[in-house]
Amino acid sequence: MDELVLSCPCHFGLESVLAGEIKRAGKPILLVSDGRVSFTGGLRDIAWANIHLRTAERVQIILKEGKVYSFEDLFQLVSSIPFEDFIGKSDAFPVKGYALKSQLHSVPDCQAIIKKAIVSRLQDHYHLNWFEETGPVHQIQFSILKDKATIMLDTTGAGLHKRGYRKNANEAPIKETLAAGIIDIAKVKPYTVLYDPFCGSGTFLIEAAAKALHIAPGFNRRFACEQWGLFSDGLFAEERKNAIAQIKRDAPFKAYGFDISEECLELSRDNAKKAGVLPRIRFQQQDIKDFTAPEGPATVICNPPYGERMLEIKEAERLYREMGRVFERTQGVNYYIISPHEEFERLFGRQADKRRKLYNGMIKCQLYMYFK
Ligand SMILES: C[S@@+](CC[C@H](N)C(=O)[O-])C[C@H]1O[C@@H](n2cnc3c(N)ncnc32)[C@H](O)[C@@H]1O
């Protein structure tokens, strides 16, 4: 099984960042599409991708793609997939997915047809009438978009943003995968000095420290496919061992996290400790109005508060004006600010040198970059 098509969904706007991560590891990219990057690989690459990729949401195997205009087409497409290569006779195989802009638009009906086709295929192979589905979960995912069906097998289980360090989160934490993408765009290096003046639960600082020290995001958690019979004993353990060997504790990286809330700072410290990067980060209570721009080369990354209610929006706007005052244009200090506020630049008082559209969940944001 060494020529599988592997596919990783990612945040909209981070496709090129994820493709870069995969390319840098020497894996051949097949396709970069909206919110997804596909590449070819074998079982070891599945372990590698789950353990190492910072901006992927999950790692899926593409089992089959094809045009479907009727339930019969869908049934035929799915029953031609050799599920017996992946799914044992007592394994569970739930099905979920979506259908958009297609003749087949009822998701529950598509789900039922796909399940029926898999059962029928496995019945022929295992000569069983009934599947208990008490074994390891093999989540089948489907998408039907403009009549093109893609049938996938998820290898990850709980999403890859769950690194294992952030049991604790404040009210509006940024997702680890999105934070990692912004850190990549901001070109954080092993020698970077990083500041987050609105650090909340510490995500930017922890993700940046992990990247700088080459700590693989998934080395400390488990993945759904490890329960399957498919992987040789020790393959994941070997990949984890390789990941641990790559850690560079001598990187000079350091970071400073500020927040107005002492409770958030406690959370951040706790999370940084769990991630093994606490010695690299200093946390201190500070209101943004007291922020002073660093003197030497440094990078500032943050997602300042943004509310939904009028009062919260007014307060956020006041903070953006304050940021414009304290984020001085000092030589060598670069600022990266993510916000959904359409008027951010006007309130901040300067036009960004560059902007990039990113989605924080369903919320359309811009990453405002000041680096000149
Ligand atoms: C959107 S959250 C940041 C989330 C963070 N990136 C994370 O991953 O958890 C905004 C943070 O700004 C903090 N904050 C609000 N007003 C502030 C102020 N005037 N000065 C400094 N921090 C403030 C809040 O306590 C909150 O933790």
The ligand as a Gaussian input file, in Angstrom:
#p B3LYP/6-31G(d) Opt

LIG

0 1
 C       -9.351000      37.104000      21.147000
 S       -8.556000      36.896000      22.675000
 C       -6.974000      36.309000      22.232000
 C       -6.964000      34.817000      22.111000
 C       -5.591000      34.213000      22.036000
 N       -4.936000      34.468000      20.758000
 C       -5.678000      32.718000      22.319000
 O       -5.258000      31.950000      21.495000
 O       -6.237000      32.341000      23.342000
 C       -8.245000      38.534000      23.185000
 C       -7.552000      38.686000      24.512000
 O       -7.314000      40.066000      24.756000
 C       -7.369000      40.298000      26.152000
 N       -7.606000      41.743000      26.369000
 C       -8.769000      42.426000      26.330000
 N       -8.576000      43.739000      26.562000
 C       -7.238000      43.914000      26.733000
 C       -6.385000      45.030000      26.979000
 N       -6.905000      46.267000      27.110000
 N       -5.058000      44.822000      27.077000
 C       -4.527000      43.583000      26.963000
 N       -5.280000      42.489000      26.749000
 C       -6.605000      42.637000      26.622000
 C       -8.485000      39.373000      26.635000
 O       -8.325000      39.076000      28.012000
 C       -8.322000      38.157000      25.719000
 O       -7.566000      37.164000      26.354000

